[in-house]
């Protein structure tokens, strides 16, 4: 999809196009993958998604393939090791948030049965399909992302502001923001 009518952000390079065509906006119902996207979206704060996408494999290796039960057990030695890992974003607050968020995911799993049930509950279990004509119409946050952000923060999560939550919702298909001219809109 290389025309100007579609999701133009995806035309910048082959990796972005592949991500757009095969992942972005596709409904995700796997707790581990939902946790991965939540952490990666938080890691993106202040950076480009391309930067994070290129580091994704290094993140998977560094964070035990984003298994929440493993990440929740990280101690000071492990987090210091992560700070020395050049393959990931070496930001102490983001690393600390990933560990705390893993603990939060485990608590949510106990309460709701799965992280999937919890996050999809914010959209009534069904992907919200927006009808935007151009990328400039797409908001950076929504009422639902503000609601998700507020609840996650209440539960002790970090790097989950409304904009990060909206990006997360787009990434995992809670929201379909492929524009009308994109073949993946439908």
BAFI-260007 format. One record per residue: x negated, y negated, z of N, C-alpha, C, O in turn; residue number from 1. Coordinates in steps of 0.05 Angstrom, whole numbers, padded with zeros to 5 digits. Layout:
<sekols>
<sekol <X Y Z> <X Y Z> <X Y Z> <X Y Z> NUM>
...
</sekols>
This chain:
<sekols>
<sekol <-00017 00024 00000> <00000 00000 00000> <-00018 -00025 00000> <-00026 -00034 00021> 1>
<sekol <-00023 -00035 -00023> <-00041 -00058 -00026> <-00028 -00084 -00034> <-00041 -00104 -00039> 2>
<sekol <-00002 -00084 -00037> <00011 -00108 -00046> <00014 -00128 -00023> <00011 -00121 00000> 3>
<sekol <00021 -00153 -00030> <00022 -00174 -00011> <00049 -00174 00005> <00052 -00189 00024> 4>
<sekol <00068 -00157 -00003> <00094 -00156 00010> <00093 -00140 00035> <00111 -00144 00053> 5>
<sekol <00075 -00122 00038> <00075 -00104 00061> <00061 -00115 00086> <00058 -00139 00089> 6>
<sekol <00051 -00097 00102> <00037 -00104 00127> <00008 -00111 00119> <-00009 -00094 00119> 7>
<sekol <00004 -00136 00113> <-00021 -00145 00102> <-00045 -00141 00120> <-00068 -00139 00111> 8>
<sekol <-00041 -00139 00146> <-00063 -00135 00165> <-00077 -00109 00159> <-00100 -00105 00165> 9>
<sekol <-00062 -00090 00148> <-00073 -00063 00143> <-00091 -00062 00118> <-00104 -00041 00113> 10>
<sekol <-00091 -00083 00102> <-00106 -00082 00077> <-00135 -00091 00080> <-00150 -00092 00060> 11>
<sekol <-00143 -00097 00104> <-00170 -00108 00108> <-00193 -00088 00104> <-00214 -00095 00095> 12>
<sekol <-00188 -00063 00110> <-00208 -00042 00105> <-00196 -00014 00106> <-00173 -00011 00116> 13>
<sekol <-00210 00006 00097> <-00198 00033 00096> <-00190 00045 00124> <-00169 00058 00125> 14>
<sekol <-00205 00039 00145> <-00197 00049 00171> <-00171 00037 00181> <-00154 00051 00193> 15>
<sekol <-00168 00011 00177> <-00143 -00002 00185> <-00120 00008 00168> <-00098 00012 00179> 16>
<sekol <-00124 00012 00143> <-00103 00023 00126> <-00095 00051 00134> <-00071 00057 00136> 17>
<sekol <-00114 00068 00140> <-00109 00095 00149> <-00093 00094 00176> <-00073 00109 00179> 18>
<sekol <-00101 00077 00194> <-00087 00074 00220> <-00058 00066 00214> <-00039 00077 00225> 19>
<sekol <-00054 00045 00197> <-00028 00035 00191> <-00011 00057 00178> <00012 00061 00186> 20>
<sekol <-00022 00071 00159> <-00006 00090 00143> <00001 00116 00158> <00021 00128 00153> 21>
<sekol <-00016 00124 00177> <-00012 00149 00191> <-00005 00148 00220> <00003 00168 00232> 22>
<sekol <-00009 00125 00233> <-00003 00124 00262> <00015 00101 00270> <00034 00105 00285> 23>
<sekol <00008 00077 00262> <00022 00053 00273> <00052 00054 00269> <00061 00057 00246> 24>
<sekol <00066 00051 00290> <00095 00051 00288> <00108 00078 00288> <00133 00080 00287> 25>
<sekol <00093 00099 00287> <00104 00127 00288> <00110 00134 00317> <00093 00131 00334> 26>
<sekol <00134 00144 00322> <00141 00151 00350> <00122 00172 00362> <00117 00193 00350> 27>
<sekol <00112 00165 00386> <00094 00183 00401> <00109 00191 00426> <00120 00175 00440> 28>
<sekol <00108 00217 00431> <00122 00228 00455> <00103 00245 00472> <00113 00260 00490> 29>
<sekol <00078 00244 00467> <00058 00259 00482> <00046 00241 00504> <00035 00220 00498> 30>
<sekol <00048 00249 00529> <00038 00233 00551> <00009 00225 00548> <00001 00202 00554> 31>
<sekol <-00008 00244 00540> <-00036 00238 00537> <-00041 00217 00516> <-00057 00198 00520> 32>
<sekol <-00028 00219 00494> <-00031 00200 00472> <-00019 00172 00480> <-00030 00152 00472> 33>
<sekol <00003 00173 00494> <00014 00147 00503> <-00005 00133 00522> <-00009 00109 00520> 34>
<sekol <-00017 00149 00540> <-00037 00137 00558> <-00061 00127 00542> <-00071 00105 00548> 35>
<sekol <-00070 00142 00522> <-00092 00132 00506> <-00086 00105 00493> <-00102 00087 00495> 36>
<sekol <-00063 00103 00481> <-00056 00078 00468> <-00054 00055 00489> <-00062 00032 00483> 37>
<sekol <-00043 00061 00512> <-00041 00040 00533> <-00068 00029 00540> <-00072 00005 00543> 38>
<sekol <-00087 00048 00544> <-00114 00040 00551> <-00128 00025 00528> <-00141 00005 00533> 39>
<sekol <-00126 00035 00504> <-00138 00022 00481> <-00127 -00005 00476> <-00142 -00024 00469> 40>
<sekol <-00101 -00008 00479> <-00089 -00035 00475> <-00099 -00054 00496> <-00104 -00078 00490> 41>
<sekol <-00102 -00045 00521> <-00114 -00062 00542> <-00143 -00069 00536> <-00152 -00091 00542> 42>
<sekol <-00158 -00050 00526> <-00186 -00054 00519> <-00188 -00075 00496> <-00208 -00089 00494> 43>
<sekol <-00168 -00077 00480> <-00168 -00096 00458> <-00166 -00125 00467> <-00174 -00143 00452> 44>
<sekol <-00156 -00130 00490> <-00151 -00157 00500> <-00175 -00175 00494> <-00197 -00170 00504> 45>
<sekol <-00171 -00196 00478> <-00192 -00214 00470> <-00209 -00205 00447> <-00228 -00219 00439> 46>
<sekol <-00203 -00182 00436> <-00218 -00171 00414> <-00199 -00164 00391> <-00175 -00167 00393> 47>
<sekol <-00211 -00154 00369> <-00194 -00145 00346> <-00188 -00115 00349> <-00203 -00100 00362> 48>
<sekol <-00166 -00107 00337> <-00159 -00079 00338> <-00179 -00063 00322> <-00185 -00040 00330> 49>
<sekol <-00190 -00074 00301> <-00211 -00060 00286> <-00235 -00052 00304> <-00245 -00030 00301> 50>
<sekol <-00243 -00070 00321> <-00265 -00065 00340> <-00258 -00040 00357> <-00275 -00022 00360> 51>
<sekol <-00234 -00039 00367> <-00226 -00016 00384> <-00223 00009 00368> <-00232 00030 00376> 52>
<sekol <-00211 00006 00345> <-00207 00030 00327> <-00234 00043 00320> <-00236 00067 00320> 53>
<sekol <-00254 00027 00315> <-00281 00038 00309> <-00294 00051 00333> <-00313 00067 00329> 54>
<sekol <-00286 00044 00357> <-00297 00055 00381> <-00279 00077 00393> <-00286 00088 00414> 55>
<sekol <-00258 00084 00379> <-00238 00102 00390> <-00250 00130 00397> <-00244 00141 00418> 56>
<sekol <-00266 00141 00379> <-00278 00167 00385> <-00296 00166 00409> <-00297 00184 00426> 57>
<sekol <-00311 00144 00412> <-00329 00140 00435> <-00312 00138 00460> <-00320 00148 00481> 58>
<sekol <-00290 00124 00459> <-00271 00122 00482> <-00261 00150 00490> <-00260 00156 00513> 59>
<sekol <-00253 00165 00470> <-00242 00192 00476> <-00263 00209 00490> <-00257 00223 00509> 60>
<sekol <-00287 00207 00481> <-00309 00223 00494> <-00315 00212 00522> <-00317 00227 00541> 61>
<sekol <-00317 00186 00524> <-00323 00173 00550> <-00301 00177 00571> <-00307 00180 00595> 62>
<sekol <-00276 00178 00562> <-00253 00180 00580> <-00240 00207 00580> <-00215 00209 00582> 63>
<sekol <-00256 00228 00576> <-00245 00256 00577> <-00220 00259 00561> <-00200 00271 00571> 64>
<sekol <-00221 00250 00536> <-00198 00252 00518> <-00172 00240 00530> <-00150 00248 00523> 65>
<sekol <-00176 00221 00548> <-00153 00206 00560> <-00134 00225 00575> <-00109 00221 00574> 66>
<sekol <-00144 00245 00587> <-00128 00262 00605> <-00124 00247 00631> <-00143 00243 00646> 67>
<sekol <-00099 00237 00636> <-00095 00221 00660> <-00104 00233 00686> <-00115 00219 00703> 68>
<sekol <-00100 00259 00689> <-00109 00273 00714> <-00139 00271 00718> <-00149 00269 00741> 69>
<sekol <-00154 00272 00697> <-00183 00270 00699> <-00192 00242 00703> <-00209 00236 00721> 70>
<sekol <-00181 00223 00688> <-00188 00195 00691> <-00181 00184 00719> <-00196 00168 00730> 71>
<sekol <-00159 00194 00730> <-00151 00185 00757> <-00171 00193 00778> <-00171 00181 00800> 72>
<sekol <-00188 00212 00773> <-00208 00222 00792> <-00235 00208 00790> <-00253 00214 00806> 73>
<sekol <-00237 00190 00771> <-00263 00176 00768> <-00272 00161 00793> <-00256 00147 00806> 74>
<sekol <-00297 00165 00800> <-00308 00152 00823> <-00327 00129 00814> <-00330 00124 00791> 75>
<sekol <-00340 00117 00834> <-00359 00095 00828> <-00381 00104 00809> <-00389 00089 00791> 76>
<sekol <-00392 00128 00813> <-00413 00138 00796> <-00404 00140 00767> <-00418 00131 00749> 77>
<sekol <-00380 00150 00763> <-00369 00153 00736> <-00364 00126 00723> <-00371 00122 00700> 78>
<sekol <-00352 00108 00738> <-00346 00081 00727> <-00372 00066 00721> <-00373 00051 00701> 79>
<sekol <-00392 00069 00737> <-00418 00056 00731> <-00430 00068 00706> <-00442 00054 00690> 80>
<sekol <-00427 00094 00702> <-00436 00107 00677> <-00421 00096 00653> <-00433 00092 00632> 81>
<sekol <-00395 00091 00656> <-00380 00079 00634> <-00390 00051 00628> <-00390 00043 00604> 82>
<sekol <-00398 00036 00648> <-00408 00009 00644> <-00434 00009 00628> <-00441 -00010 00615> 83>
<sekol <-00448 00032 00628> <-00473 00034 00613> <-00469 00046 00585> <-00488 00049 00570> 84>
<sekol <-00444 00053 00579> <-00438 00067 00554> <-00434 00045 00532> <-00414 00031 00532> 85>
<sekol <-00453 00043 00513> <-00451 00024 00492> <-00430 00030 00471> <-00423 00013 00455> 86>
<sekol <-00418 00054 00472> <-00398 00061 00453> <-00370 00050 00459> <-00352 00051 00442> 87>
<sekol <-00367 00039 00483> <-00341 00028 00492> <-00344 -00001 00499> <-00367 -00012 00500> 88>
<sekol <-00322 -00015 00504> <-00323 -00042 00514> <-00331 -00041 00543> <-00317 -00030 00560> 89>
<sekol <-00354 -00052 00550> <-00365 -00051 00577> <-00355 -00075 00594> <-00370 -00093 00600> 90>
<sekol <-00330 -00073 00601> <-00317 -00094 00617> <-00307 -00080 00642> <-00290 -00063 00641> 91>
<sekol <-00319 -00088 00665> <-00312 -00074 00690> <-00282 -00074 00696> <-00271 -00054 00704> 92>
<sekol <-00270 -00097 00692> <-00241 -00099 00698> <-00224 -00080 00680> <-00205 -00068 00690> 93>
<sekol <-00232 -00077 00655> <-00217 -00059 00637> <-00222 -00030 00644> <-00203 -00014 00643> 94>
<sekol <-00246 -00023 00652> <-00252 00004 00661> <-00237 00011 00687> <-00226 00032 00689> 95>
<sekol <-00238 -00008 00705> <-00224 -00004 00731> <-00194 -00001 00726> <-00181 00015 00739> 96>
<sekol <-00183 -00017 00708> <-00155 -00016 00701> <-00148 00012 00689> <-00127 00023 00696> 97>
<sekol <-00165 00022 00673> <-00160 00049 00661> <-00157 00070 00682> <-00140 00087 00681> 98>
<sekol <-00175 00069 00703> <-00173 00089 00724> <-00148 00085 00741> <-00134 00104 00747> 99>
<sekol <-00142 00060 00747> <-00117 00054 00762> <-00092 00061 00746> <-00073 00071 00757> 100>
<sekol <-00093 00056 00720> <-00070 00062 00703> <-00066 00092 00701> <-00043 00102 00700> 101>
<sekol <-00088 00108 00701> <-00085 00137 00701> <-00071 00146 00726> <-00054 00164 00725> 102>
<sekol <-00078 00135 00749> <-00064 00141 00774> <-00035 00134 00772> <-00017 00149 00782> 103>
<sekol <-00029 00111 00760> <-00002 00102 00757> <00014 00121 00739> <00038 00126 00744> 104>
<sekol <00002 00131 00717> <00015 00149 00699> <00023 00175 00715> <00045 00185 00711> 105>
<sekol <00005 00184 00732> <00011 00208 00747> <00035 00204 00766> <00051 00222 00769> 106>
<sekol <00036 00180 00778> <00059 00174 00795> <00085 00172 00779> <00106 00181 00788> 107>
<sekol <00083 00160 00756> <00107 00158 00738> <00116 00186 00729> <00140 00191 00728> 108>
<sekol <00097 00203 00723> <00104 00231 00716> <00119 00245 00738> <00138 00260 00733> 109>
<sekol <00111 00240 00763> <00125 00252 00786> <00153 00241 00788> <00172 00256 00793> 110>
<sekol <00156 00215 00784> <00182 00202 00787> <00201 00207 00764> <00225 00212 00768> 111>
<sekol <00191 00207 00739> <00208 00209 00715> <00206 00235 00701> <00222 00241 00682> 112>
<sekol <00187 00252 00709> <00183 00277 00695> <00162 00276 00673> <00148 00295 00668> 113>
<sekol <00159 00252 00661> <00138 00247 00641> <00134 00217 00637> <00152 00202 00643> 114>
<sekol <00111 00210 00627> <00106 00182 00620> <00123 00175 00596> <00132 00152 00593> 115>
<sekol <00127 00195 00579> <00144 00192 00555> <00173 00183 00563> <00183 00163 00552> 116>
<sekol <00185 00197 00582> <00212 00190 00591> <00213 00161 00601> <00231 00146 00595> 117>
<sekol <00192 00154 00616> <00191 00127 00627> <00189 00105 00605> <00206 00087 00605> 118>
<sekol <00169 00107 00588> <00166 00085 00568> <00189 00084 00548> <00198 00063 00540> 119>
<sekol <00198 00107 00539> <00220 00107 00519> <00246 00098 00532> <00265 00090 00518> 120>
<sekol <00248 00099 00559> <00271 00089 00572> <00275 00059 00568> <00298 00049 00570> 121>
<sekol <00254 00045 00562> <00256 00016 00558> <00270 00009 00532> <00278 -00014 00528> 122>
<sekol <00272 00028 00514> <00285 00023 00488> <00309 00043 00484> <00317 00048 00462> 123>
<sekol <00318 00054 00506> <00341 00072 00505> <00335 00098 00491> <00353 00111 00480> 124>
<sekol <00310 00106 00490> <00302 00131 00477> <00300 00131 00447> <00296 00152 00435> 125>
<sekol <00304 00108 00435> <00305 00106 00406> <00288 00082 00397> <00289 00060 00408> 126>
<sekol <00273 00087 00376> <00256 00066 00365> <00272 00042 00355> <00293 00045 00342> 127>
<sekol <00263 00018 00363> <00276 -00007 00354> <00264 -00014 00327> <00240 -00019 00324> 128>
<sekol <00281 -00015 00307> <00272 -00021 00279> <00278 -00050 00274> <00301 -00058 00271> 129>
<sekol <00257 -00066 00272> <00261 -00095 00266> <00262 -00099 00236> <00253 -00082 00221> 130>
<sekol <00272 -00122 00229> <00277 -00128 00200> <00262 -00153 00192> <00275 -00173 00183> 131>
<sekol <00236 -00153 00195> <00220 -00177 00188> <00212 -00176 00159> <00206 -00155 00148> 132>
<sekol <00212 -00199 00146> <00205 -00201 00118> <00175 -00206 00114> <00164 -00199 00093> 133>
<sekol <00162 -00217 00135> <00133 -00223 00132> <00120 -00220 00159> <00133 -00220 00180> 134>
<sekol <00094 -00217 00159> <00078 -00213 00183> <00081 -00237 00202> <00080 -00235 00226> 135>
<sekol <00085 -00261 00190> <00086 -00285 00207> <00112 -00286 00224> <00113 -00301 00243> 136>
<sekol <00132 -00270 00218> <00156 -00269 00233> <00154 -00251 00258> <00170 -00253 00276> 137>
<sekol <00135 -00233 00258> <00132 -00214 00280> <00123 -00228 00305> <00102 -00242 00305> 138>
<sekol <00137 -00225 00327> <00129 -00238 00352> <00106 -00224 00365> <00099 -00202 00358> 139>
<sekol <00094 -00237 00385> <00072 -00225 00400> <00082 -00212 00425> <00067 -00197 00439> 140>
<sekol <00107 -00217 00432> <00120 -00204 00455> <00150 -00205 00452> <00160 -00219 00434> 141>
<sekol <00164 -00191 00469> <00193 -00190 00467> <00204 -00187 00496> <00189 -00184 00515> 142>
<sekol <00230 -00189 00498> <00243 -00185 00524> <00236 -00158 00535> <00231 -00155 00559> 143>
<sekol <00236 -00138 00518> <00230 -00110 00527> <00201 -00107 00535> <00195 -00093 00555> 144>
<sekol <00182 -00120 00521> <00154 -00118 00529> <00149 -00133 00555> <00132 -00125 00571> 145>
<sekol <00164 -00155 00559> <00162 -00169 00585> <00173 -00152 00608> <00162 -00151 00630> 146>
<sekol <00195 -00137 00602> <00206 -00120 00622> <00187 -00097 00629> <00183 -00090 00652> 147>
<sekol <00176 -00084 00608> <00156 -00063 00612> <00132 -00073 00627> <00123 -00060 00646> 148>
<sekol <00121 -00096 00619> <00098 -00108 00632> <00104 -00112 00662> <00087 -00105 00679> 149>
<sekol <00126 -00124 00668> <00133 -00130 00695> <00135 -00105 00712> <00125 -00104 00735> 150>
<sekol <00147 -00084 00701> <00150 -00059 00716> <00123 -00045 00720> <00117 -00035 00741> 151>
<sekol <00106 -00045 00699> <00080 -00033 00701> <00063 -00047 00722> <00049 -00035 00738> 152>
<sekol <00063 -00074 00721> <00048 -00090 00741> <00058 -00084 00769> <00042 -00082 00788> 153>
<sekol <00084 -00081 00772> <00096 -00075 00799> <00085 -00048 00809> <00082 -00044 00833> 154>
<sekol <00079 -00031 00790> <00069 -00004 00797> <00038 -00004 00800> <00026 00018 00804> 155>
<sekol <00025 -00027 00797> <-00004 -00029 00801> <-00021 -00026 00776> <-00045 -00024 00778> 156>
<sekol <-00008 -00026 00753> <-00023 -00024 00728> <-00037 -00050 00722> <-00028 -00071 00730> 157>
<sekol <-00059 -00049 00707> <-00074 -00072 00699> <-00076 -00073 00668> <-00074 -00053 00655> 158>
<sekol <-00082 -00097 00658> <-00084 -00102 00629> <-00059 -00092 00615> <-00060 -00078 00595> 159>
<sekol <-00036 -00101 00626> <-00010 -00094 00615> <00008 -00119 00613> <00032 -00117 00620> 160>
<sekol <-00003 -00141 00604> <00013 -00165 00600> <00033 -00160 00578> <00032 -00140 00564> 161>
<sekol <00052 -00179 00575> <00073 -00175 00555> <00063 -00172 00526> <00075 -00157 00510> 162>
<sekol <00041 -00185 00519> <00030 -00183 00492> <00017 -00155 00488> <00021 -00143 00468> 163>
<sekol <00002 -00147 00508> <-00010 -00120 00507> <00012 -00099 00506> <00010 -00080 00490> 164>
<sekol <00033 -00102 00522> <00055 -00083 00522> <00069 -00083 00495> <00077 -00062 00485> 165>
<sekol <00072 -00106 00482> <00085 -00107 00456> <00068 -00092 00435> <00078 -00077 00418> 166>
<sekol <00042 -00096 00436> <00024 -00082 00417> <00025 -00052 00422> <00025 -00036 00403> 167>
<sekol <00026 -00044 00447> <00030 -00016 00455> <00056 -00005 00443> <00056 00016 00431> 168>
<sekol <00077 -00020 00447> <00104 -00012 00437> <00103 -00009 00406> <00115 00010 00396> 169>
<sekol <00090 -00026 00392> <00087 -00024 00363> <00071 00001 00356> <00078 00016 00338> 170>
<sekol <00049 00005 00370> <00030 00027 00363> <00043 00054 00366> <00039 00071 00349> 171>
<sekol <00060 00057 00387> <00071 00084 00393> <00100 00087 00383> <00113 00106 00390> 172>
<sekol <00109 00068 00367> <00135 00071 00354> <00159 00064 00371> <00181 00068 00362> 173>
<sekol <00155 00053 00395> <00178 00043 00409> <00191 00021 00393> <00215 00017 00395> 174>
<sekol <00175 00007 00378> <00183 -00015 00360> <00172 -00009 00333> <00148 -00003 00330> 175>
<sekol <00188 -00011 00312> <00179 -00009 00285> <00178 -00037 00273> <00198 -00048 00266> 176>
<sekol <00154 -00047 00271> <00150 -00074 00260> <00137 -00074 00232> <00125 -00094 00223> 177>
<sekol <00139 -00051 00218> <00131 -00051 00190> <00150 -00070 00176> <00175 -00068 00179> 178>
<sekol <00140 -00089 00161> <00157 -00109 00147> <00173 -00096 00125> <00166 -00074 00115> 179>
<sekol <00194 -00109 00116> <00212 -00098 00096> <00198 -00090 00070> <00207 -00070 00058> 180>
<sekol <00177 -00103 00061> <00164 -00095 00037> <00145 -00072 00040> <00133 -00063 00020> 181>
<sekol <00141 -00062 00064> <00123 -00040 00069> <00137 -00013 00064> <00160 -00010 00073> 182>
<sekol <00124 00006 00051> <00138 00031 00047> <00143 00047 00073> <00159 00066 00073> 183>
<sekol <00131 00039 00095> <00135 00052 00121> <00157 00038 00138> <00162 00046 00160> 184>
<sekol <00169 00018 00127> <00190 00004 00141> <00213 00022 00147> <00224 00022 00169> 185>
<sekol <00220 00038 00128> <00243 00056 00131> <00236 00081 00146> <00253 00099 00150> 186>
</sekols>
